[in-house]
Amino acid sequence: MTWVLFDYGNVICQPQPEPDIARLAEAAGCPVAELLPPYWAYRLDYDRAALDVTSYWQQVAADLGGSFTEAQIAELSRLDAGSWLHLRPGSVQLVADLAAAGVRLAVLSNAPGDTAQAVADLPVAAHFEHLMFSCDLKLAKPDPECFRAALAVLRAAPADVIFLDDRPDNVAGAAALGIRSIHFTGPKTARADLARYGVEPAPKGGAGKSPPEAQGKQSPGFP
């Protein structure tokens, strides 16, 4: 039986909104332009739990020329996790429609512990049989071992999985192992790409329509 394996960031959720990033920078006491380089420089180690929340934010602070208090770290972590909870309504609908059609669903996402827990608490998470996060696997995409670990959890062969991700390097990494892979550019094109692999969601707005509360937090005008 075919599994559809979703990335989370920028696929089920939208990219971090600029106002959320601005609030992170304000909490860090620096301009956005100064925060982003260290925020991303150590992110992969944070995602795979090589750095815990305190070590990650103190490393960011060191690059900014200072340090953070425990209270600052708690607030930065809260704001950071929240910035990844703005869902794509079309992706939420796609997930609900796939679930209604009986498709087996799972998530494989690079995310630190606080963000992973926040995602797991979203109503949309109930549609997935497995939520696999880098912080739990201690492996991050596009490492081939991360994909192999996911296949082991699913008890699936590569050919039995269709993987959707917005990052070309992750798509290429999965494809190199024989996983059918889709470069996600939006939920509408994802529906068409899945159909080409023979996976047909339930009709949009039909039995699989998700209730409003399943769509999660939305940013104004709101991957």
N, C-alpha and C positions, 0 to 999 in steps of 0.2 A: 504494500500500500504506500502511496506517495505521501511524503511529508512536505509541507511548505514551511520553510524556516525563514523567519523575518529577522532582520536587524531592527533595532528600536530607534536609535538616534537618527533624526532627519528622515526616517521612513514612517514609523508610527507616530512619532512626535515631529514637530516642526523644529527648524534651527533655533538656537537660543535667540530670543528677541533682543533687539538693541536695548530697550529699557531695562531688561533683566541684567544684561552685561554691565550697563551703567551702574546699577545698584550694587553689583559685585565690586566694581572698581571703587565706588564710594565707600563700601565697607572695608576695602583694603587700603583706603587712604591714598589712592593714586589715580591718574588718568587711565582711561580704558587702554590707550595705546601702550602704556607701560605695563599694564596687568597681563595683556594677552600673551606676549612671548613666554614668560615663565609659566603661565597657566597651562599652555599647551606643551611646553618643553618637557614637563614631568608627568604629563597626563597618562601616558601609556603605563608607566610604572605604578601610578595610582590606580588605574583601571584594573591591573592584574594583581593588586594587593602587595606589590613589592614595597610600596610606601603606604602607611596608614594615613588616616585623615590629618593627624597632627603633623606627621613628617612631611606630607605633601605641601600643606599650607605654609609650614615653616620654611620649606625649600623655596616656595614662591616668594615669601617675605624676604629671605636672604638675598635673592636676586634683585629685590626692590630696595635693598639696603637697610633692612630692619628686621623686626620679628612681630608676631601676632600674639595677643593674649589668648587664653582659653576661650574667653567670651567671644572674641573676634573670630576665632576658628569655628566655633559653633555657629555663628551667624553666617559666615562665609559658606560653610557646608550646607546650611539650610537654604540659602539663596541659590547656591550652585545646583542642588538637587531640584529645586523648584523651577529653575530655568529650563529644565528638560521635561517638564510636564505639560507643555502646550501641545495638545494633540492635533493631528491632521484629521478633520472630520471624514474626508474621503478614505483615508487609510483605516480608520476605525470602522467605517461602513464595509470596506473590503474584508476586513478580518471577520466581522459579524456574518457577512454573506458566505464566506468560505466555511465558517463553522456551521452555518445552517445547512450547507451542502454536504456536511459530513467529512470535510477535509481535515486531516490531522495537522495541527498547527503547533509550532514551537518558536521560541525567540532565542537568538544568539547575539548578545550585545556586549560591547566593551563598555563597562560602567563600574565605578567604585561602589562600595557597600551602601552608602547612604542613598545614592541615586537608585541603585538596584532595588532597595527596599521600597522606595517611593513608587517605582514603576510597578512592583509586584502588588502594591496596594490599590492600583487603579482598577476600575471595573472592567476595562478591556482585557486585563490580564487573565480574567477567568476563561477566556476563549482558548487559551493555550495550555496544552498538556505539559509542556516543559518550558520554564524560564531559565535560560542558561546565561550567566553573566561572567565576565572575565574575572571579577573579584573572587568568585567561587571556584572557577576552574583553575585560577592562578596562571592563566594563559590568555593571550589577547589576539584577536585577528590583526593582521593576516597570517600569523604563525600557523603553519600546517597542523601543528599539534593541537591547536585550538579547535580546528575543524574536525580532526580525528576524535578529540574528546567529545565533541557534540554528536558525532555519528555513533559513538559508543553509548551515550545516554539514550539516543533514539533507537538503538539496536537496528540501525539501518545501513544499507550499502549506499555508497555515494550516488549511484544511479536512481535511488529511491527518494532523493531529496531535491527539492527546488529551493534555492537560496536567493533572497532579495536583499540587496544592500546598496546604499547610495555611493559608497566609495569604490572606485574602480580597482584599487589594489586588493580590497577584500573580495570583490567579485572574481578577480583573476586568481587569487589564492585558493578560493573554493573550487573554481573550474579546473585548476591544475590537479586536483584530487579526483576529478570525475563527477563532481557535484554539478548538476544543472543550475546555472547561475544567471540571475537577471540584474542588470544595472538599473536600480530604481531611480526614476526621474519624476514620478508622480503616481498617484493611485489609479488614474484612468489608464495610463500606459501599462501599469502593472497588471491590470485586469486583462488587457489584450495579450501581454506577454505570457501570462499564466494560461490563457486559453490556447495559445500556440503549443503549450506543453500538455494540453488535454485536461487542464484543471479549470472547471467552470464554476464560479461562485453562484450562489442562489441569486435570482434576479434582484437587482438593486431596488430597495424599497419594498421587497416582498417579505417572505418569512424570515429572512435574515436581518431585517432592519433593526438597528440598535436603538434602544431608548435614549432620550437626550442625556440622561445621567451617565450613560456609558461612554460619552464622548469626552469626559474629563474637562480639565481646565482649558479655557481658550484665551489667547491673548487678543487685545483689541485689533480688529480688522484681520485677524489671523486668517522640515522637514522635520 
